[in-house]
């Protein structure tokens, strides 16, 4: 959705509103409380920042740490370079924020 609509401010608003229509239960409550509320801390949400906020709220800190450690300690071993890339990609996709340019 982010790639289709781009980063134009009007499109960002559409992305955020569409995200709200896709959520149910606790995720929808978080969305209403943190994004739609008039007294929310962050006023300028993007699709990426909203998804990161949800990950930070719903995934325990221990999970973030475990994935980060797994990413940092992954070694090639006897596998191929493609195996190593697949492992690193798998771990980086579970992180709240993607690893920095140096780590990639």
For each residue, the residues with C-beta under 8 A, 3 or more apart:
1: 4 5 15 18 47
2: 5 6 7 15 47 48
3: 6
4: 1
5: 1 2 8 11 12 14 15
6: 2 3 11
7: 2 11 12 46
8: 5 11 12
9: 12 13
10: 13 14
11: 5 6 7 8 14 15
12: 5 7 8 9 15 16 45 46 47
13: 9 10 16 17
14: 5 10 11 17 18
15: 1 2 5 11 12 18 19 46 47
16: 12 13 19 20 35 45 46 47 50
17: 13 14 20 21
18: 1 14 15 21 22
19: 15 16 22 23 31 47 50 51
20: 16 17 23 28 31 32 35 36
21: 17 18
22: 18 19
23: 19 20 27 28 30 31
24: 27 28
25: 28 29
26: 29 30 58
27: 23 24 30 31 54 58
28: 20 23 24 25 31 32
29: 25 26 32 33
30: 23 26 27 33 34 53 54 57 58
31: 19 20 23 27 28 34 35 36 50 54
32: 20 28 29 35 36 37
33: 29 30 36 37 40
34: 30 31 37 40 41 42 53 57
35: 16 20 31 32 40 45 50
36: 20 31 32 33 40
37: 32 33 34 40
38:
39:
40: 33 34 35 36 37 43
41: 34
42: 34 45 49 53
43: 40
44:
45: 12 16 35 42 49 50 53
46: 7 12 15 16 49 50
47: 1 2 12 15 16 19 50 51
48: 2 51 52
49: 42 45 46 52 53
50: 16 19 31 35 45 46 47 53 54
51: 19 47 48 54 55
52: 48 49 55 56 96 97
53: 30 34 42 45 49 50 56 57
54: 27 30 31 50 51 57 58
55: 51 52 58 59 96
56: 52 53 59 96
57: 30 34 53 54
58: 26 27 30 54 55
59: 55 56 63 64 96
60: 63 64
61: 64 65
62: 65 66
63: 59 60 66 67 94
64: 59 60 61 67 68 95 96
65: 61 62 68 69
66: 62 63 69 70
67: 63 64 70 71 91 94 95
68: 64 65 71 72 95
69: 65 66 72 73
70: 66 67 73 74 91
71: 67 68 74 88 91 92 95 99 103
72: 68 69
73: 69 70
74: 70 71 84 87 88 91
75: 84
76: 79 80 81 83 84
77:
78:
79: 76 83 84
80: 76 83 84
81: 76 84 85
82: 85 86
83: 76 79 80 86 87
84: 74 75 76 79 80 81 87 88
85: 81 82 88 89
86: 82 83 89 90
87: 74 83 84 90 91
88: 71 74 84 85 91 92
89: 85 86 92 93
90: 86 87 93 94
91: 67 70 71 74 87 88 94 95
92: 71 88 89 95 98 99 104
93: 89 90
94: 63 67 90 91
95: 64 67 68 71 91 92 98 99
96: 52 55 56 59 64
97: 52
98: 92 95 104
99: 71 92 95 103 104
100: 103 104
101: 104
102:
103: 71 99 100
104: 92 98 99 100 101
